[in-house]
């Protein structure tokens, strides 16, 4: 996904002379072809993220479309003021290419684990929060971003995720994708919890539970038009996200439900990382399992919850 | 020189005309930079008030956004907008905020959160180079603002990119909100710092010889291949002697009619 996203940035740059690439201190050889063919629009600015966001805003104010590529936590946490004031306030076309959304950087510890980025970015006016589930969706989103006015946060997953998105389903920021109509249960995903949820649905089917899936490539804008009827018809609704349970996908959907989009006997569960800094290292899968976000854990959690209710 | 002094006195009176409506504002931080803005807008920068987004205009960012009263006074004076907007300063439906935003004609970037302006100006300067345009980017920093690490991140980048189309002017009025810069967050050796960061550096005393700044900026860049920094020695609250370096005037609200009149009277005496 990461590679495909950057390749798409390269292709966009070939097509549009205002597309600019800015890296901080990313791996050597990243977009070497871009650098070779369009050196005047290729920047690697070093470990100075607050400056990089201001510089990107200055370029965007001058009609450029910069893609800023660095690690998610450094963008969202370190540069929050610059993103809010320099980029969002004036609604400028800066794209934040945020590597390691969620628990991707499990072995590198809490400094690199981006568990609050969706909450931080969706709180900012004008920001679009795009969390693709696979490389194809990433490519569609990056392409769509060229024609989108305003800033876009792009949450980049680890990569190698199975392709589940379909071209024929179409793509637009703010458009939810219903993979399967809900039965007893509606699961709502963003990013790679789409693939996890699809497997959970299979596992639940074996237990006689009929579950549907609504996948949100953009947590913001939230597709109320698609979500509200689904929320009204589903007795059980669970959000599944590789993010803190505070302020992310679960928070966004909970707000819709609280505002009235609910089944008369509706029950809601937000499945995500609890309000902690993840403990331990290992691989992404290890931490997903530790915090109840692997297929088995999610299946168990919703089964037990539905049985108790 | 007398003409220039009269000009600056006029701009300070305009500042007070806005304050008279809102009865609040960062008056002393605005007064300290009047001479800098008068030199830039009267003698150095290229712009068209009738077409504020003219592509070849020189860019200007007031990174110390709290000094915006001085910027508003100059922009109105040049015709970017009408003095009729003065009652809108800090008003509920106004566009002239306590910190400037792009909604104001002639304002390029929102400032107010300190430490942002130089990085944005680097983006402007790089865009000029990409587009092969010869506009310059001017940015005014506060001295206290230079405590922000992002200023120095941007400074390093400006030098690395050899942005000789970028000019930093520091309003070195020596005072922050709490007290003297030297006691709160000392920036000295200031000129040496900018030199060490790769800038061509000049200094100007804006109270004794303000037009020296005009001479300095008349032949830019100071050094080919280097960004320029001019340390402008100013006095906070300049123009009204009792406001000089007086912390009470960094920001003031609920300003009375009598205080405004007194400031206007003092401007006549002290500006002589």
Boltz contact constraints between the chains, C-beta under 6 A:
constraints:
  - contact:
      token1: [A, 40]
      token2: [B, 130]
      max_distance: 6.0
  - contact:
      token1: [A, 48]
      token2: [B, 153]
      max_distance: 6.0
  - contact:
      token1: [A, 50]
      token2: [B, 150]
      max_distance: 6.0
  - contact:
      token1: [A, 51]
      token2: [B, 119]
      max_distance: 6.0
  - contact:
      token1: [A, 51]
      token2: [B, 150]
      max_distance: 6.0
  - contact:
      token1: [A, 51]
      token2: [B, 153]
      max_distance: 6.0
  - contact:
      token1: [A, 51]
      token2: [B, 154]
      max_distance: 6.0
  - contact:
      token1: [A, 51]
      token2: [B, 157]
      max_distance: 6.0
  - contact:
      token1: [A, 54]
      token2: [B, 116]
      max_distance: 6.0
  - contact:
      token1: [A, 54]
      token2: [B, 119]
      max_distance: 6.0
  - contact:
      token1: [A, 54]
      token2: [B, 120]
      max_distance: 6.0
  - contact:
      token1: [A, 55]
      token2: [B, 119]
      max_distance: 6.0
  - contact:
      token1: [A, 55]
      token2: [B, 122]
      max_distance: 6.0
  - contact:
      token1: [A, 55]
      token2: [B, 123]
      max_distance: 6.0
  - contact:
      token1: [A, 57]
      token2: [B, 120]
      max_distance: 6.0
  - contact:
      token1: [A, 58]
      token2: [B, 120]
      max_distance: 6.0
  - contact:
      token1: [A, 58]
      token2: [B, 123]
      max_distance: 6.0
  - contact:
      token1: [A, 58]
      token2: [B, 124]
      max_distance: 6.0
  - contact:
      token1: [A, 59]
      token2: [B, 123]
      max_distance: 6.0
  - contact:
      token1: [A, 59]
      token2: [B, 127]
      max_distance: 6.0
  - contact:
      token1: [A, 62]
      token2: [B, 124]
      max_distance: 6.0
  - contact:
      token1: [A, 62]
      token2: [B, 127]
      max_distance: 6.0
  - contact:
      token1: [A, 64]
      token2: [B, 127]
      max_distance: 6.0
  - contact:
      token1: [A, 81]
      token2: [B, 113]
      max_distance: 6.0
  - contact:
      token1: [A, 85]
      token2: [B, 110]
      max_distance: 6.0
  - contact:
      token1: [A, 85]
      token2: [B, 113]
      max_distance: 6.0
  - contact:
      token1: [A, 86]
      token2: [B, 116]
      max_distance: 6.0
  - contact:
      token1: [A, 89]
      token2: [B, 110]
      max_distance: 6.0
  - contact:
      token1: [A, 90]
      token2: [B, 102]
      max_distance: 6.0
